[in-house]
Amino acid sequence: MSFIFEFLKYLKKSNKLYLLPFFIIVLLIGFLLFLTEGTVVAPFVYTLF
């Protein structure tokens, strides 16, 4: 958890908060791929990319 807080502090200090939505989307896509890795839904998810 401390990594997340340090990363948010860095974004705020360097005025790069516009990157936050990008990282959230990347994490959500990664989580989605992790959850659907061994299921029947996997072929349909992989066709999106």
HTML snippet that shows the backbone in 3Dmol.js (N, CA, C, O; Angstrom):
<script src="https://3Dmol.org/build/3Dmol-min.js"></script>
<div id="view" style="width:600px;height:400px;position:relative"></div>
<script>
const pdb = `
ATOM      1  N   MET A   1       0.818  -1.201   0.000  1.00  0.00           N
ATOM      2  CA  MET A   1       0.000   0.000   0.000  1.00  0.00           C
ATOM      3  C   MET A   1       0.855   1.255   0.000  1.00  0.00           C
ATOM      4  O   MET A   1       0.455   2.276  -0.560  1.00  0.00           O
ATOM      5  N   SER A   2       2.010   1.195   0.612  1.00  0.00           N
ATOM      6  CA  SER A   2       2.834   2.398   0.680  1.00  0.00           C
ATOM      7  C   SER A   2       3.314   2.831  -0.703  1.00  0.00           C
ATOM      8  O   SER A   2       3.527   4.017  -0.952  1.00  0.00           O
ATOM      9  N   PHE A   3       3.482   1.857  -1.600  1.00  0.00           N
ATOM     10  CA  PHE A   3       3.874   2.198  -2.968  1.00  0.00           C
ATOM     11  C   PHE A   3       2.823   3.082  -3.632  1.00  0.00           C
ATOM     12  O   PHE A   3       3.156   4.041  -4.327  1.00  0.00           O
ATOM     13  N   ILE A   4       1.572   2.755  -3.414  1.00  0.00           N
ATOM     14  CA  ILE A   4       0.482   3.529  -4.015  1.00  0.00           C
ATOM     15  C   ILE A   4       0.485   4.956  -3.477  1.00  0.00           C
ATOM     16  O   ILE A   4       0.327   5.911  -4.238  1.00  0.00           O
ATOM     17  N   PHE A   5       0.666   5.100  -2.155  1.00  0.00           N
ATOM     18  CA  PHE A   5       0.683   6.435  -1.564  1.00  0.00           C
ATOM     19  C   PHE A   5       1.890   7.239  -2.042  1.00  0.00           C
ATOM     20  O   PHE A   5       1.776   8.433  -2.318  1.00  0.00           O
ATOM     21  N   GLU A   6       3.030   6.592  -2.138  1.00  0.00           N
ATOM     22  CA  GLU A   6       4.222   7.286  -2.633  1.00  0.00           C
ATOM     23  C   GLU A   6       4.036   7.712  -4.093  1.00  0.00           C
ATOM     24  O   GLU A   6       4.449   8.802  -4.488  1.00  0.00           O
ATOM     25  N   PHE A   7       3.418   6.848  -4.877  1.00  0.00           N
ATOM     26  CA  PHE A   7       3.170   7.171  -6.277  1.00  0.00           C
ATOM     27  C   PHE A   7       2.208   8.353  -6.409  1.00  0.00           C
ATOM     28  O   PHE A   7       2.421   9.234  -7.241  1.00  0.00           O
ATOM     29  N   LEU A   8       1.161   8.376  -5.599  1.00  0.00           N
ATOM     30  CA  LEU A   8       0.214   9.488  -5.621  1.00  0.00           C
ATOM     31  C   LEU A   8       0.877  10.789  -5.170  1.00  0.00           C
ATOM     32  O   LEU A   8       0.606  11.854  -5.723  1.00  0.00           O
ATOM     33  N   LYS A   9       1.749  10.696  -4.161  1.00  0.00           N
ATOM     34  CA  LYS A   9       2.485  11.894  -3.727  1.00  0.00           C
ATOM     35  C   LYS A   9       3.374  12.409  -4.853  1.00  0.00           C
ATOM     36  O   LYS A   9       3.467  13.617  -5.074  1.00  0.00           O
ATOM     37  N   TYR A  10       4.028  11.492  -5.565  1.00  0.00           N
ATOM     38  CA  TYR A  10       4.885  11.896  -6.676  1.00  0.00           C
ATOM     39  C   TYR A  10       4.074  12.596  -7.769  1.00  0.00           C
ATOM     40  O   TYR A  10       4.480  13.641  -8.277  1.00  0.00           O
ATOM     41  N   LEU A  11       2.931  12.017  -8.124  1.00  0.00           N
ATOM     42  CA  LEU A  11       2.103  12.634  -9.164  1.00  0.00           C
ATOM     43  C   LEU A  11       1.633  14.025  -8.751  1.00  0.00           C
ATOM     44  O   LEU A  11       1.591  14.947  -9.565  1.00  0.00           O
ATOM     45  N   LYS A  12       1.280  14.162  -7.476  1.00  0.00           N
ATOM     46  CA  LYS A  12       0.798  15.455  -7.003  1.00  0.00           C
ATOM     47  C   LYS A  12       1.933  16.476  -6.970  1.00  0.00           C
ATOM     48  O   LYS A  12       1.745  17.630  -7.354  1.00  0.00           O
ATOM     49  N   LYS A  13       3.101  16.053  -6.513  1.00  0.00           N
ATOM     50  CA  LYS A  13       4.234  16.970  -6.393  1.00  0.00           C
ATOM     51  C   LYS A  13       4.748  17.414  -7.763  1.00  0.00           C
ATOM     52  O   LYS A  13       5.159  18.562  -7.933  1.00  0.00           O
ATOM     53  N   SER A  14       4.724  16.515  -8.726  1.00  0.00           N
ATOM     54  CA  SER A  14       5.249  16.850 -10.050  1.00  0.00           C
ATOM     55  C   SER A  14       4.171  17.382 -10.995  1.00  0.00           C
ATOM     56  O   SER A  14       4.431  17.584 -12.181  1.00  0.00           O
ATOM     57  N   ASN A  15       2.972  17.608 -10.479  1.00  0.00           N
ATOM     58  CA  ASN A  15       1.856  18.133 -11.269  1.00  0.00           C
ATOM     59  C   ASN A  15       1.550  17.267 -12.490  1.00  0.00           C
ATOM     60  O   ASN A  15       1.302  17.786 -13.578  1.00  0.00           O
ATOM     61  N   LYS A  16       1.569  15.967 -12.310  1.00  0.00           N
ATOM     62  CA  LYS A  16       1.244  15.048 -13.391  1.00  0.00           C
ATOM     63  C   LYS A  16       0.008  14.217 -13.047  1.00  0.00           C
ATOM     64  O   LYS A  16      -0.047  13.021 -13.334  1.00  0.00           O
ATOM     65  N   LEU A  17      -0.957  14.847 -12.446  1.00  0.00           N
ATOM     66  CA  LEU A  17      -2.168  14.131 -12.061  1.00  0.00           C
ATOM     67  C   LEU A  17      -2.989  13.683 -13.261  1.00  0.00           C
ATOM     68  O   LEU A  17      -3.878  12.842 -13.128  1.00  0.00           O
ATOM     69  N   TYR A  18      -2.700  14.236 -14.422  1.00  0.00           N
ATOM     70  CA  TYR A  18      -3.417  13.816 -15.620  1.00  0.00           C
ATOM     71  C   TYR A  18      -3.068  12.383 -16.008  1.00  0.00           C
ATOM     72  O   TYR A  18      -3.775  11.783 -16.818  1.00  0.00           O
ATOM     73  N   LEU A  19      -1.995  11.818 -15.451  1.00  0.00           N
ATOM     74  CA  LEU A  19      -1.620  10.431 -15.733  1.00  0.00           C
ATOM     75  C   LEU A  19      -2.403   9.426 -14.889  1.00  0.00           C
ATOM     76  O   LEU A  19      -2.409   8.234 -15.197  1.00  0.00           O
ATOM     77  N   LEU A  20      -3.053   9.888 -13.843  1.00  0.00           N
ATOM     78  CA  LEU A  20      -3.763   8.993 -12.936  1.00  0.00           C
ATOM     79  C   LEU A  20      -4.846   8.161 -13.631  1.00  0.00           C
ATOM     80  O   LEU A  20      -4.898   6.954 -13.392  1.00  0.00           O
ATOM     81  N   PRO A  21      -5.714   8.731 -14.476  1.00  0.00           N
ATOM     82  CA  PRO A  21      -6.717   7.891 -15.157  1.00  0.00           C
ATOM     83  C   PRO A  21      -6.084   6.813 -16.033  1.00  0.00           C
ATOM     84  O   PRO A  21      -6.614   5.707 -16.136  1.00  0.00           O
ATOM     85  N   PHE A  22      -4.965   7.128 -16.660  1.00  0.00           N
ATOM     86  CA  PHE A  22      -4.273   6.140 -17.492  1.00  0.00           C
ATOM     87  C   PHE A  22      -3.833   4.945 -16.662  1.00  0.00           C
ATOM     88  O   PHE A  22      -4.043   3.802 -17.066  1.00  0.00           O
ATOM     89  N   PHE A  23      -3.229   5.192 -15.512  1.00  0.00           N
ATOM     90  CA  PHE A  23      -2.765   4.096 -14.666  1.00  0.00           C
ATOM     91  C   PHE A  23      -3.925   3.300 -14.086  1.00  0.00           C
ATOM     92  O   PHE A  23      -3.817   2.084 -13.926  1.00  0.00           O
ATOM     93  N   ILE A  24      -5.021   3.959 -13.772  1.00  0.00           N
ATOM     94  CA  ILE A  24      -6.194   3.243 -13.260  1.00  0.00           C
ATOM     95  C   ILE A  24      -6.760   2.317 -14.325  1.00  0.00           C
ATOM     96  O   ILE A  24      -7.121   1.180 -14.023  1.00  0.00           O
ATOM     97  N   ILE A  25      -6.843   2.783 -15.564  1.00  0.00           N
ATOM     98  CA  ILE A  25      -7.356   1.948 -16.651  1.00  0.00           C
ATOM     99  C   ILE A  25      -6.433   0.760 -16.909  1.00  0.00           C
ATOM    100  O   ILE A  25      -6.903  -0.357 -17.126  1.00  0.00           O
ATOM    101  N   VAL A  26      -5.132   0.995 -16.885  1.00  0.00           N
ATOM    102  CA  VAL A  26      -4.179  -0.097 -17.093  1.00  0.00           C
ATOM    103  C   VAL A  26      -4.321  -1.141 -15.990  1.00  0.00           C
ATOM    104  O   VAL A  26      -4.289  -2.339 -16.270  1.00  0.00           O
ATOM    105  N   LEU A  27      -4.476  -0.708 -14.746  1.00  0.00           N
ATOM    106  CA  LEU A  27      -4.649  -1.651 -13.639  1.00  0.00           C
ATOM    107  C   LEU A  27      -5.959  -2.427 -13.765  1.00  0.00           C
ATOM    108  O   LEU A  27      -5.993  -3.626 -13.487  1.00  0.00           O
ATOM    109  N   LEU A  28      -7.030  -1.764 -14.179  1.00  0.00           N
ATOM    110  CA  LEU A  28      -8.313  -2.458 -14.339  1.00  0.00           C
ATOM    111  C   LEU A  28      -8.261  -3.494 -15.460  1.00  0.00           C
ATOM    112  O   LEU A  28      -8.809  -4.587 -15.317  1.00  0.00           O
ATOM    113  N   ILE A  29      -7.615  -3.164 -16.560  1.00  0.00           N
ATOM    114  CA  ILE A  29      -7.478  -4.127 -17.656  1.00  0.00           C
ATOM    115  C   ILE A  29      -6.634  -5.316 -17.215  1.00  0.00           C
ATOM    116  O   ILE A  29      -6.958  -6.463 -17.520  1.00  0.00           O
ATOM    117  N   GLY A  30      -5.558  -5.036 -16.499  1.00  0.00           N
ATOM    118  CA  GLY A  30      -4.724  -6.126 -15.983  1.00  0.00           C
ATOM    119  C   GLY A  30      -5.482  -7.012 -15.016  1.00  0.00           C
ATOM    120  O   GLY A  30      -5.346  -8.235 -15.056  1.00  0.00           O
ATOM    121  N   PHE A  31      -6.280  -6.408 -14.145  1.00  0.00           N
ATOM    122  CA  PHE A  31      -7.085  -7.183 -13.202  1.00  0.00           C
ATOM    123  C   PHE A  31      -8.126  -8.017 -13.938  1.00  0.00           C
ATOM    124  O   PHE A  31      -8.373  -9.166 -13.572  1.00  0.00           O
ATOM    125  N   LEU A  32      -8.733  -7.449 -14.966  1.00  0.00           N
ATOM    126  CA  LEU A  32      -9.716  -8.180 -15.761  1.00  0.00           C
ATOM    127  C   LEU A  32      -9.076  -9.388 -16.437  1.00  0.00           C
ATOM    128  O   LEU A  32      -9.646 -10.479 -16.432  1.00  0.00           O
ATOM    129  N   LEU A  33      -7.902  -9.199 -17.015  1.00  0.00           N
ATOM    130  CA  LEU A  33      -7.211 -10.306 -17.661  1.00  0.00           C
ATOM    131  C   LEU A  33      -6.792 -11.374 -16.649  1.00  0.00           C
ATOM    132  O   LEU A  33      -6.808 -12.565 -16.958  1.00  0.00           O
ATOM    133  N   PHE A  34      -6.422 -10.951 -15.454  1.00  0.00           N
ATOM    134  CA  PHE A  34      -6.046 -11.890 -14.404  1.00  0.00           C
ATOM    135  C   PHE A  34      -7.239 -12.737 -13.966  1.00  0.00           C
ATOM    136  O   PHE A  34      -7.106 -13.942 -13.752  1.00  0.00           O
ATOM    137  N   LEU A  35      -8.396 -12.106 -13.835  1.00  0.00           N
ATOM    138  CA  LEU A  35      -9.589 -12.825 -13.388  1.00  0.00           C
ATOM    139  C   LEU A  35     -10.106 -13.801 -14.442  1.00  0.00           C
ATOM    140  O   LEU A  35     -10.604 -14.873 -14.096  1.00  0.00           O
ATOM    141  N   THR A  36      -9.998 -13.451 -15.701  1.00  0.00           N
ATOM    142  CA  THR A  36     -10.582 -14.270 -16.762  1.00  0.00           C
ATOM    143  C   THR A  36      -9.559 -15.191 -17.419  1.00  0.00           C
ATOM    144  O   THR A  36      -9.812 -15.726 -18.498  1.00  0.00           O
ATOM    145  N   GLU A  37      -8.425 -15.376 -16.788  1.00  0.00           N
ATOM    146  CA  GLU A  37      -7.355 -16.141 -17.424  1.00  0.00           C
ATOM    147  C   GLU A  37      -7.746 -17.594 -17.706  1.00  0.00           C
ATOM    148  O   GLU A  37      -7.446 -18.109 -18.783  1.00  0.00           O
ATOM    149  N   GLY A  38      -8.390 -18.241 -16.789  1.00  0.00           N
ATOM    150  CA  GLY A  38      -8.684 -19.655 -16.975  1.00  0.00           C
ATOM    151  C   GLY A  38     -10.153 -19.957 -17.157  1.00  0.00           C
ATOM    152  O   GLY A  38     -10.573 -21.087 -16.910  1.00  0.00           O
ATOM    153  N   THR A  39     -10.943 -19.002 -17.577  1.00  0.00           N
ATOM    154  CA  THR A  39     -12.381 -19.232 -17.681  1.00  0.00           C
ATOM    155  C   THR A  39     -12.817 -19.298 -19.138  1.00  0.00           C
ATOM    156  O   THR A  39     -12.005 -19.169 -20.055  1.00  0.00           O
ATOM    157  N   VAL A  40     -14.084 -19.496 -19.324  1.00  0.00           N
ATOM    158  CA  VAL A  40     -14.665 -19.565 -20.657  1.00  0.00           C
ATOM    159  C   VAL A  40     -14.702 -18.186 -21.298  1.00  0.00           C
ATOM    160  O   VAL A  40     -14.760 -18.079 -22.523  1.00  0.00           O
ATOM    161  N   VAL A  41     -14.669 -17.146 -20.507  1.00  0.00           N
ATOM    162  CA  VAL A  41     -14.763 -15.778 -21.008  1.00  0.00           C
ATOM    163  C   VAL A  41     -13.454 -15.332 -21.648  1.00  0.00           C
ATOM    164  O   VAL A  41     -13.451 -14.372 -22.419  1.00  0.00           O
ATOM    165  N   ALA A  42     -12.357 -15.991 -21.355  1.00  0.00           N
ATOM    166  CA  ALA A  42     -11.025 -15.564 -21.802  1.00  0.00           C
ATOM    167  C   ALA A  42     -10.927 -15.332 -23.314  1.00  0.00           C
ATOM    168  O   ALA A  42     -10.374 -14.310 -23.718  1.00  0.00           O
ATOM    169  N   PRO A  43     -11.432 -16.223 -24.164  1.00  0.00           N
ATOM    170  CA  PRO A  43     -11.307 -15.952 -25.608  1.00  0.00           C
ATOM    171  C   PRO A  43     -12.012 -14.680 -26.046  1.00  0.00           C
ATOM    172  O   PRO A  43     -11.564 -14.021 -26.984  1.00  0.00           O
ATOM    173  N   PHE A  44     -13.096 -14.324 -25.391  1.00  0.00           N
ATOM    174  CA  PHE A  44     -13.812 -13.117 -25.760  1.00  0.00           C
ATOM    175  C   PHE A  44     -13.085 -11.865 -25.286  1.00  0.00           C
ATOM    176  O   PHE A  44     -13.122 -10.832 -25.955  1.00  0.00           O
ATOM    177  N   VAL A  45     -12.422 -11.953 -24.133  1.00  0.00           N
ATOM    178  CA  VAL A  45     -11.662 -10.817 -23.640  1.00  0.00           C
ATOM    179  C   VAL A  45     -10.452 -10.574 -24.510  1.00  0.00           C
ATOM    180  O   VAL A  45     -10.126  -9.421 -24.793  1.00  0.00           O
ATOM    181  N   TYR A  46      -9.775 -11.625 -24.945  1.00  0.00           N
ATOM    182  CA  TYR A  46      -8.569 -11.473 -25.737  1.00  0.00           C
ATOM    183  C   TYR A  46      -8.869 -10.925 -27.149  1.00  0.00           C
ATOM    184  O   TYR A  46      -7.989 -10.342 -27.784  1.00  0.00           O
ATOM    185  N   THR A  47     -10.091 -11.107 -27.633  1.00  0.00           N
ATOM    186  CA  THR A  47     -10.422 -10.555 -28.940  1.00  0.00           C
ATOM    187  C   THR A  47     -10.574  -9.031 -28.881  1.00  0.00           C
ATOM    188  O   THR A  47     -10.504  -8.365 -29.914  1.00  0.00           O
ATOM    189  N   LEU A  48     -10.779  -8.476 -27.686  1.00  0.00           N
ATOM    190  CA  LEU A  48     -10.878  -7.035 -27.549  1.00  0.00           C
ATOM    191  C   LEU A  48      -9.539  -6.356 -27.765  1.00  0.00           C
ATOM    192  O   LEU A  48      -9.488  -5.183 -28.135  1.00  0.00           O
ATOM    193  N   PHE A  49      -8.459  -7.081 -27.536  1.00  0.00           N
ATOM    194  CA  PHE A  49      -7.141  -6.488 -27.626  1.00  0.00           C
ATOM    195  C   PHE A  49      -6.450  -7.072 -28.816  1.00  0.00           C
ATOM    196  O   PHE A  49      -5.306  -6.719 -29.101  1.00  0.00           O
TER     197      PHE A  49
END
`;
const viewer = $3Dmol.createViewer("view");
viewer.addModel(pdb, "pdb");
viewer.setStyle({}, {cartoon: {color: "spectrum"}});
viewer.zoomTo();
viewer.render();
</script>
